[in-house]
Amino acid sequence: MAIAHQRRQRKQVRRDFTKIVQSWLHEPELLYNNTLPVTITENLATDGEKKISWVIGREEGAKYLTAYWADLHGLIYNTLPPEIFLWGHQYLSFCISEDKLTVKVRAKDLETDEIIEIVGDLLVGADGILSSIGRSILPDFKLRYTGYCAWRGVFNFSENDSETILGIRKSYPDIGKCLYTNIGSGSHIVVTELKKEKFNWGWYVNQPEPELKGNTTSVKVSSDMIEELHQRAEQDPFLNAIYDCDPLEKIIWDRVVLTGDAAHPTTPHSARSTNMAIIDAAVLGKCLEKWGPDHLYSALEEYESIRKPVTSAQVLHSRRLGQMKQGLSIPGRERPFDPKTASLEDSVFILNKNVPLFDVVPPILDSIFRSA
Ligand SMILES: Cc1cc2nc3c(=O)[nH]c(=O)nc-3n(C[C@H](O)[C@H](O)[C@H](O)COP(=O)(O)OP(=O)(O)OC[C@H]3O[C@@H](n4cnc5c(N)ncnc54)[C@H](O)[C@@H]3O)c2cc1C
């Protein structure tokens, strides 16, 4: 019943969210120079002992673009006026004025250690999964370690021997237009191609929570760890501890608003993380435009009411996907997911397109899709 309802919604509103990023660019077609369209997603069950894989779910007609992070960042960054950036400063704290009309931010110049203060109308906390702005508001907030980490890397095949590439292309015949996920016993691997002769890969491994250092969930890997991975995978990696958290009750407080990973730390399994951050930014911008500076609270309330239900559902869905793909126990489910005996229901659940509220476009973004 729920699935049928989602399908009905999808039919009515199927849209291409890449239009949002295009609406921010001076030359919208540049998005396609830096990205590869992905029209297929495929989940494979892998039997590590017998060294065989078979398809347990495939979606055609998908509308993803894969991008190397730095390319997408550069594209958006280069369209913005340089004077709006203040590089090399670390956010420290904020306070709201007594009349609640302004917010004052303290930040440290990382070169000189000088502390500066900036007064504004609104503070947008877009400072990632370990958000310091979020911690200023919710000091007891804790992320949930998922029980696994991801070895990740980008493999540049313009400089690599063709035998490896031939092997990858043989194992993944649709690579270039397909996002592949191999699900084994207690582990899964994601592989896709990027523009400019690169493969993006991630290998999720169950392990105790590593010790984090600094403001990042990336872990410095020791030479022993690399050596072990090289023996197992022969590629150049880095390690990310994977976290999420239960949906926050609020993402706005007076003149402070959270967006992106700061608002909804999530696991990466639904390919929603950057997408959610981009849609947050678009919706927040349109709400501020609609209500104007004199009605800031109305704008923030509308932003929260549009985004929170969607991101909350997607974070919890992504959590469950991660638990399934890693063979972990799942509340309310009798046995962990085993790809070798996957039921039809499970095979459908893990398809990317079945992420809840996947392509529901809030009316506030209609102008972007109308003008595209
Ligand atoms: C294993 C893994 C795989 C992933 N794969 C994908 C994927 O395939 N596709 C996808 O869409 N997403 C993926 N993601 C997630 C994606 O990287 C994030 O969701 C996305 O970058 C969130 O954007 P953001 O702007 O909210 O935060 P971020 O990109 O983290 O940006 C936050 C910024 O705030 C800055 N900052 C933080 N604290 C301070 C401070 N105190 N002062 C000043 N600046 C500060 C940081 O330097 C950073 O520049 C993956 C993540 C992981 C861990």
The ligand as a MOL file (V3000), in Angstrom:
LIG
                    3D

  0  0  0     0  0            999 V3000
M  V30 BEGIN CTAB
M  V30 COUNTS 53 58 0 0 0
M  V30 BEGIN ATOM
M  V30 1 C 31.6810 7.3970 3.1560 0
M  V30 2 C 30.9080 8.5700 2.6120 0
M  V30 3 C 30.4770 8.5300 1.2810 0
M  V30 4 C 29.7540 9.6010 0.7610 0
M  V30 5 N 29.3430 9.5260 -0.5320 0
M  V30 6 C 28.5660 10.4780 -1.0120 0
M  V30 7 C 28.0590 10.3720 -2.3180 0
M  V30 8 O 28.3890 9.4530 -3.0700 0
M  V30 9 N 27.2010 11.3140 -2.7540 0
M  V30 10 C 26.8090 12.3240 -1.9370 0
M  V30 11 O 25.9680 13.1180 -2.3550 0
M  V30 12 N 27.3200 12.5170 -0.7120 0
M  V30 13 C 28.1720 11.6120 -0.2170 0
M  V30 14 N 28.6710 11.7500 1.0450 0
M  V30 15 C 28.2350 12.8530 1.9190 0
M  V30 16 C 28.6930 14.2410 1.5410 0
M  V30 17 O 30.0930 14.3180 1.5770 0
M  V30 18 C 28.0710 15.2390 2.5530 0
M  V30 19 O 26.7530 14.8880 2.8230 0
M  V30 20 C 28.0250 16.6500 2.0100 0
M  V30 21 O 29.3380 17.0840 1.7790 0
M  V30 22 C 27.3410 17.5870 3.0330 0
M  V30 23 O 27.4820 18.9080 2.6510 0
M  V30 24 P 27.4810 20.0640 3.7430 0
M  V30 25 O 27.6760 21.3430 2.9770 0
M  V30 26 O 26.2760 19.9460 4.6110 0
M  V30 27 O 28.7310 19.8000 4.6970 0
M  V30 28 P 30.2770 19.7410 4.3320 0
M  V30 29 O 30.5020 19.3950 2.9120 0
M  V30 30 O 30.8870 18.8630 5.3780 0
M  V30 31 O 30.7850 21.2410 4.5340 0
M  V30 32 C 30.9180 21.8440 5.8130 0
M  V30 33 C 31.9450 22.9640 5.7130 0
M  V30 34 O 31.9570 23.6710 6.9690 0
M  V30 35 C 33.3110 23.9370 7.3160 0
M  V30 36 N 33.3860 24.0660 8.7860 0
M  V30 37 C 33.1240 23.1350 9.7280 0
M  V30 38 N 33.3090 23.6380 10.9500 0
M  V30 39 C 33.7000 24.9410 10.7890 0
M  V30 40 C 34.0450 25.9980 11.6980 0
M  V30 41 N 34.0260 25.8310 13.0290 0
M  V30 42 N 34.3950 27.2090 11.1680 0
M  V30 43 C 34.4290 27.4070 9.8200 0
M  V30 44 N 34.0880 26.4320 8.9200 0
M  V30 45 C 33.7520 25.2250 9.3970 0
M  V30 46 C 34.0770 22.7170 6.8020 0
M  V30 47 O 35.4440 23.0340 6.6220 0
M  V30 48 C 33.3710 22.4610 5.4720 0
M  V30 49 O 33.9410 23.1980 4.4220 0
M  V30 50 C 29.4420 10.7340 1.5760 0
M  V30 51 C 29.9050 10.7810 2.8940 0
M  V30 52 C 30.6280 9.7060 3.4080 0
M  V30 53 C 31.1300 9.7870 4.8240 0
M  V30 END ATOM
M  V30 BEGIN BOND
M  V30 1 1 1 2
M  V30 2 1 2 3
M  V30 3 2 2 52
M  V30 4 2 3 4
M  V30 5 1 4 5
M  V30 6 1 4 50
M  V30 7 2 5 6
M  V30 8 1 6 7
M  V30 9 1 6 13
M  V30 10 2 7 8
M  V30 11 1 7 9
M  V30 12 1 9 10
M  V30 13 2 10 11
M  V30 14 1 10 12
M  V30 15 2 12 13
M  V30 16 1 13 14
M  V30 17 1 14 15
M  V30 18 1 14 50
M  V30 19 1 15 16
M  V30 20 1 16 17
M  V30 21 1 16 18
M  V30 22 1 18 19
M  V30 23 1 18 20
M  V30 24 1 20 21
M  V30 25 1 20 22
M  V30 26 1 22 23
M  V30 27 1 23 24
M  V30 28 2 24 25
M  V30 29 1 24 26
M  V30 30 1 24 27
M  V30 31 1 27 28
M  V30 32 2 28 29
M  V30 33 1 28 30
M  V30 34 1 28 31
M  V30 35 1 31 32
M  V30 36 1 32 33
M  V30 37 1 33 34
M  V30 38 1 33 48
M  V30 39 1 34 35
M  V30 40 1 35 36
M  V30 41 1 35 46
M  V30 42 1 36 37
M  V30 43 1 36 45
M  V30 44 2 37 38
M  V30 45 1 38 39
M  V30 46 1 39 40
M  V30 47 2 39 45
M  V30 48 1 40 41
M  V30 49 2 40 42
M  V30 50 1 42 43
M  V30 51 2 43 44
M  V30 52 1 44 45
M  V30 53 1 46 47
M  V30 54 1 46 48
M  V30 55 1 48 49
M  V30 56 2 50 51
M  V30 57 1 51 52
M  V30 58 1 52 53
M  V30 END BOND
M  V30 END CTAB
M  END
